[in-house]
Amino acid sequence: MQKNFSKTVIFLSTFILCACSNQSQQNISHSVTTTTTQQTTAQQTIMKQSSTQTSSTVDYDINEIVALVKKDFPDFDIESISLTLNVPTPLFEVDLIGNDSEKTVQVNTQTKDKVILKEEMLDSDERNGVERQKEAINTSSLSSITNVLNAVKQTLAVDTVTKISLNQEVGITYWEIELYSANQKKEVKVDNATLKVLEIDHD
């Protein structure tokens, strides 16, 4: 009788241990599945945001960015501006030039927060406003990004825009747009004043 009782206790103990082990494995499996699902959802969200931000329709107020930067750095002029789009949060980078130094400021398009990325003194022959006079862009009459892209679309089909830059060369202020057209990467230069397409480079 005592022998049978011992066997019964051993059997029940084994059964309980197996049941607990199975439950633990199910909990671990559920946890892994939930984590994987969350990671996949997060990746899909980032991809969706990136896809939306790099579409052919881009609408950011360049004059607002100029005003924000000039308010914080009134002793500097703008040398160039670039907008990177193929990231989860598009970012402006503004190159500034003063009488004796230059700096690069990053502006978050969503929060409008500004961060100084680089700051350095100009060479001795570029100081006292010499380089500033040559490189400073007149930002009083900038074309909107929307109008610049519309001018590009009149020349070629635009699938995705990845980067937009505002530069100056030999006194001419122009926009440079990096984009994909018919699955081919291209760089297009557009005159800021006339919105005329100046050049199309095929990579």
Secondary structure as the mmCIF struct_conf table of DSSP 4:
data_model
#
loop_
_struct_conf.conf_type_id
_struct_conf.id
_struct_conf.beg_label_comp_id
_struct_conf.beg_label_asym_id
_struct_conf.beg_label_seq_id
_struct_conf.end_label_comp_id
_struct_conf.end_label_asym_id
_struct_conf.end_label_seq_id
HELX_RH_AL_P HELX_RH_AL_P1 GLN A 2 GLN A 53
TURN_TY1_P TURN_TY1_P1 THR A 54 THR A 54
STRN STRN1 SER A 55 SER A 55
BEND BEND1 SER A 56 SER A 56
HELX_RH_AL_P HELX_RH_AL_P2 ILE A 62 ASP A 72
TURN_TY1_P TURN_TY1_P2 PRO A 74 ASP A 75
STRN STRN2 ASP A 77 THR A 84
BEND BEND2 ASN A 86 THR A 89
STRN STRN3 LEU A 91 ILE A 97
BEND BEND3 ASN A 99 ASP A 100
STRN STRN4 SER A 101 ASN A 108
TURN_TY1_P TURN_TY1_P3 THR A 109 THR A 111
STRN STRN5 LYS A 114 MET A 121
HELX_LH_PP_P HELX_LH_PP_P1 LEU A 122 ASP A 123
HELX_RH_3T_P HELX_RH_3T_P1 SER A 124 GLU A 126
TURN_TY1_P TURN_TY1_P4 ARG A 127 GLY A 129
HELX_RH_AL_P HELX_RH_AL_P3 VAL A 130 GLU A 135
HELX_RH_3T_P HELX_RH_3T_P2 THR A 139 SER A 141
HELX_LH_PP_P HELX_LH_PP_P2 LEU A 142 SER A 144
HELX_RH_AL_P HELX_RH_AL_P4 ILE A 145 LYS A 153
TURN_TY1_P TURN_TY1_P5 GLN A 154 THR A 155
BEND BEND4 LEU A 156 LEU A 156
BEND BEND5 ASP A 159 ASP A 159
STRN STRN6 THR A 160 GLU A 169
TURN_TY1_P TURN_TY1_P6 VAL A 170 GLY A 171
STRN STRN7 ILE A 172 SER A 181
TURN_TY1_P TURN_TY1_P7 ALA A 182 ASN A 183
STRN STRN8 GLN A 184 ASP A 191
TURN_TY1_P TURN_TY1_P8 ASN A 192 THR A 194
STRN STRN9 VAL A 197 HIS A 202
#
